[in-house]
Amino acid sequence: AALLIQRYVTSGDATLIPEIQQPATKATDSLNAAVATAKTGSEKPEQVAALEGMAAAATGLTDGAQQIIALRQGGAVPQAAAALETVVPKFRQFRLALRDAADAELQQVADLQSQAETTGWMALWMLIASGVGGVVLAAGVGFVIARSIVNPLSRLEATALAVTAGDMSARAPVTGPRELARLSSVLNLMMN
């Protein structure tokens, strides 16, 4: 808009006026919408104040551009050029302020993206650790259960083999799970 207004002041080409006014109006409307959103959102008061300052500066620049256009349309070219000289540095400062604000927002986005990435990796490692822990726990529980069944069965087998070999005094220990203890009792009863 600043470059176009300079061209308009020097050339007087009226076709440039909409090209000046549309971006200026759009920028002002966008900043006012950003201020309204920031006020209703969770923005910090200093961020809201910065946005309000930029919106006020945009409004001032738009008003200054309208004055320059009015001066040039009225034929006061030297006055329009003088007004332009006072407005151009303000346009530059405004552009720099917008760039700084955009850079700050982009840095916040980068920080949030980094946090999300870190959280994602942490969740992945926790998932892997819980999976490994679950496998180890399942193996441990399986081992304990197997031992609680295999040992009594092995003792029953040993008793049965001893009886088969002719040792009628062999007795099965009545231990282990309920079903195996019952089977041991019945085997001992049979041996009696």
Secondary structure by P-SEA (a helix, b strand, c coil): caaaaaaaaacccccaaaaaaaaaaaaaaaaaaaaaaaaaccccaaaaaaaaaaaaaaaaaaaaaaaaaaaaaacaaaaaaaaaaaaaaaaaaaaaaaaaaaaaaaaaaaaaaaaaaaaaaaaaaaaaaaaaaaaaaaaaaaaaaaaacaaaaaaaaaaaaaaaaccccccccccccaaaaaaaaaaaaaac
